[in-house]
């Protein structure tokens, strides 16, 4: 458990937040006297899964049906080739 002054909390919030990641609790002081406690909240949100292009393509095929899902790079290359010709 660490301590931090109200002034430091206001003026140096990023440092206080970093300290709070390491320590469970910070005591906030004014004129050397404790006035409040700052604690971390547990992360209750489930972690998001990374985006998977293959599963995204499967979802698009399921929703859109049998349409062309060729990569955008191929279409851009074709479009640029048409412009230069």
C-alpha positions as CSV (number, residue, x, y, z in Angstrom):
1,X,0.0,0.0,0.0
2,X,1.5,3.3,-1.1
3,X,0.7,6.9,-0.5
4,X,0.2,9.8,-2.8
5,X,-0.7,13.5,-2.1
6,X,-3.8,15.0,-3.6
7,X,-1.6,17.4,-5.6
8,X,0.4,14.6,-7.1
9,X,-2.8,12.7,-7.9
10,X,-4.1,15.7,-9.8
11,X,-0.9,16.7,-11.6
12,X,0.6,13.3,-12.2
13,X,-2.3,11.1,-12.9
14,X,-0.5,8.8,-15.4
15,X,2.2,8.0,-12.8
16,X,-0.4,7.4,-10.1
17,X,-2.3,5.1,-12.5
18,X,0.9,3.2,-13.2
19,X,1.6,2.8,-9.5
20,X,-1.9,1.6,-8.9
21,X,-1.3,-1.2,-11.5
22,X,1.7,-2.4,-9.3
23,X,0.1,-1.8,-5.9
24,X,-3.3,-2.9,-4.8
25,X,-4.2,0.4,-3.1
26,X,-3.0,4.0,-2.7
27,X,-3.7,6.2,0.3
28,X,-4.4,9.8,-0.7
29,X,-3.1,12.3,1.8
30,X,-3.6,16.0,2.4
31,X,-1.2,17.8,4.7
32,X,0.3,14.5,5.7
33,X,-3.0,13.1,6.8
34,X,-4.8,10.3,5.0
35,X,-8.1,11.4,3.5
36,X,-9.1,8.6,1.0
37,X,-8.1,5.3,-0.5
38,X,-7.8,4.6,-4.2
39,X,-8.1,0.9,-5.1
40,X,-8.2,-1.0,-8.4
41,X,-11.4,-2.4,-9.6
42,X,-11.3,-6.0,-10.8
43,X,-11.4,-6.3,-14.5
44,X,-14.9,-7.8,-15.0
45,X,-15.0,-7.5,-18.7
46,X,-14.3,-10.6,-20.7
47,X,-11.2,-10.4,-22.8
48,X,-11.9,-9.8,-26.5
49,X,-10.7,-12.4,-28.8
50,X,-8.3,-11.3,-31.6
51,X,-9.9,-10.7,-35.0
52,X,-9.7,-13.8,-37.1
53,X,-10.0,-13.0,-40.9
54,X,-10.9,-16.6,-41.8
55,X,-13.8,-16.8,-39.3
56,X,-14.9,-13.3,-40.5
57,X,-14.9,-14.6,-44.1
58,X,-17.0,-17.6,-43.1
59,X,-19.5,-15.3,-41.4
60,X,-19.7,-13.1,-44.5
61,X,-20.2,-16.2,-46.7
62,X,-23.0,-17.4,-44.4
63,X,-24.7,-14.0,-44.4
64,X,-24.1,-12.9,-48.0
65,X,-24.3,-16.3,-49.7
66,X,-22.2,-17.3,-52.7
67,X,-20.6,-14.0,-53.6
68,X,-17.1,-13.1,-54.4
69,X,-14.9,-12.4,-51.4
70,X,-11.6,-12.0,-53.2
71,X,-9.0,-10.0,-51.3
72,X,-9.0,-6.3,-51.7
73,X,-5.4,-6.4,-52.8
74,X,-6.3,-8.3,-55.9
75,X,-9.1,-5.9,-56.8
76,X,-6.8,-2.8,-56.2
77,X,-4.1,-4.3,-58.4
78,X,-6.6,-5.0,-61.2
79,X,-8.0,-1.4,-60.9
80,X,-4.6,0.1,-61.0
81,X,-3.6,-2.0,-64.0
82,X,-6.7,-0.8,-65.8
83,X,-5.8,2.8,-65.1
84,X,-2.3,2.5,-66.5
85,X,-3.4,0.8,-69.7
